[in-house]
C-alpha cells in the first residue's frame, strides 16, 4: 500500500514510555488517518450491502449459529462481567491477534487484507431485523467506534512492521531482520492503548446491551417493545 511516512525512527527512546505510542502515531500520521478511513468505510460498505441484500445478513446470522458463537454468547449473557470478559477475549485473540497481528508476522500487510474482509462482514452483521434490534444499535454504535479504533492501532502496527521489514532504512536500520524487530517494537507500543480501548469497549458493550437497551426500547418504542 503506497503510504508515505516520515523517515524519523519509529519511537524516540528519550521519551517516557507512556508518550511513545502517541509519538509513533504522529510520526505515521498519514498512514493512521488512511487506516481509520478504510476501517470505518469498510464497515459502512458492509452495512449498506446488508441493507440492500438481506440474504447476506441472514447468512451471517446462520454462520454465527453454526460455529457456536451464538450459543457461547447466550451462555454468559446473563452475567455482565462474564459477558464483558468474553467480548474482550474474542476481540483480543480472534480479531486483534489472529486476524491482524499473527498473519502480518508471517506475510507483510496480510493482516490488513484479512481485517478488511472482517470489517465488511461485520457491517453486514450489524444490520438489524427487529425494532428492538435497531434500538440496540444506538448504544452499540459507540461500541463499534471504540473497538474499531483499537483495531486501527493494531493495523498501524502491522503496517509499520511490514514497511520496516521490507524497507528497513525507513526506521533507520540496514538489515531486514533489524527492521522486523523495530516493527515488533511498534506493535508492542501500540498494543498498550489498543488494549485499553478493548477493555473499555468490552465493558460498554456488555453493560449497555444488558442494562440500557430495554429502557431505551421502552422509551422509544413504548408498547411495541
Buried (B, 14 or more C-beta within 10 A) or exposed (E): EEBEBEEBBBBEEEEEEEEBBEBBBEBBEEBBEBBBEBBBBBBBBBBBBBBEEEEBBBBBBEEBEEEEEBEEBEEBBEEBEEBBBBBBEBBBEEBBBEBBBBBBBEEBBBBBEBBBEBBBBBBBBBBBEEEBBBBBBBBBEBBBEBBBBBBBBBBBBBBBBBBBBBEBEBBBBEEEEBBBBBBBBBBEBBBEBBBEBBBBBBBBBBBBBBEBBBEBBEEBEEEEB
